[in-house]
Amino acid sequence: MKSIGIVGVGKYLPKKVLTNHDLEKLVDTSDEWIVTRTGIRERRIAEKNEATSDMAIKAAEAALKDAKLKAESIDLIIVATISPDMQFPSVATIVQAALKAHKAVAFDISAACAGFVYALIIAQQFIASGKYKNALIIGAEKLSSLVDWTDRSTCVLFGDGAGAAVVAPVKRNGIISTYLGSDGTGGNLLMVPAGGSRLPSSHDTINKKLHFVKMQGNELFKIAVKCMAEAANKALKQAGLGCKEVDCFIPHQANERIILAAAKRLNLDTDKIFMNIDKYGNMSSASTAIALCESVKSKRVKKGDIVVLDVFGAGLVWGACVIKW
Ligand code: COA
């Protein structure tokens, strides 16, 4: 397989900051509860007229600039999102039109919080097969539009944002190994029940608040720890590497305690973990994309480093990717 790597990264975060103290005024919660149970201190909230694609476009432009590539040279655009602008058309085609990436094939994927790693691995396969050369992958979410702002068990967890990366053949380094897993039997643990073909929008679905995120947090917590540890282990084993060789571990940012528990199972030093959950909360597919961008831009990840992306999300879906930067 030819070497394929990430040649540019970008991010976009809405300006509006919603702190835990702001949330204390909305629901029966406290900064102390949120920080100790999740590690989250604040999150970003998109403007009312700012859709997922608006954020995706800005992150994509930043990634293209970073990769020193023009939109016309992009062959493939994959947007990972669970909060698209609308049922269809896809966010990816809206991004394609805005960027004037005329040549690109564009589609969305639905793999919740694992979406960015799923998109990366899909792009890698297309490039490895020789079908396409330059791919733009984006994780973009406006989760504030799916959250019940009267439900303290979920509304404190999520935020909005977008991250992007350009994936292309590289002369040196690049993706070393990948691992993906799915288990649809756990699909009921995290979902937005209505608005699809099972429960189309109606007065009843609105009255019952079925268009908002429903989550069984406790159950998910345990599965997330197990699956994230397993995914990173399998990808590292496939790469012929151990945790000692990892320079930067970039996990999905759902809960600081999940991340620390997964790292403990992996026997991974905590100083190798990149975390920004305190600033942004859980932005689903955008979390890993933004964390990767920030770890590179802050020089936390340097040339030649071994980076592990490790994700878990609704579906249930999970995965990991080992990259030599
Ligand atoms: N503020 C104050 N109290 C809250 C609260 C809030 N925002 N949310 C829940 N509580 C209360 C609960 O009502 C419960 O009270 P009770 O004991 O009187 O019933 C208590 O806190 C403990 O709730 P519990 O759900 O057991 O807390 P927890 O330690 O499991 O933490 C989560 C809850 C959601 C933070 C945690 O389970 C989690 O992060 N789960 C995984 C979520 C996840 O990863 N989702 C996305 C997957 S990608």
Residues whose N, C-alpha, C, O or C-beta is under 5 A from the ligand:
A	BS01	COA	D28 T29 S30 W33 R37 T38 C113 R152 S153 V156 G217 N218 L220 F221 A254 N255 F312 G313 A314
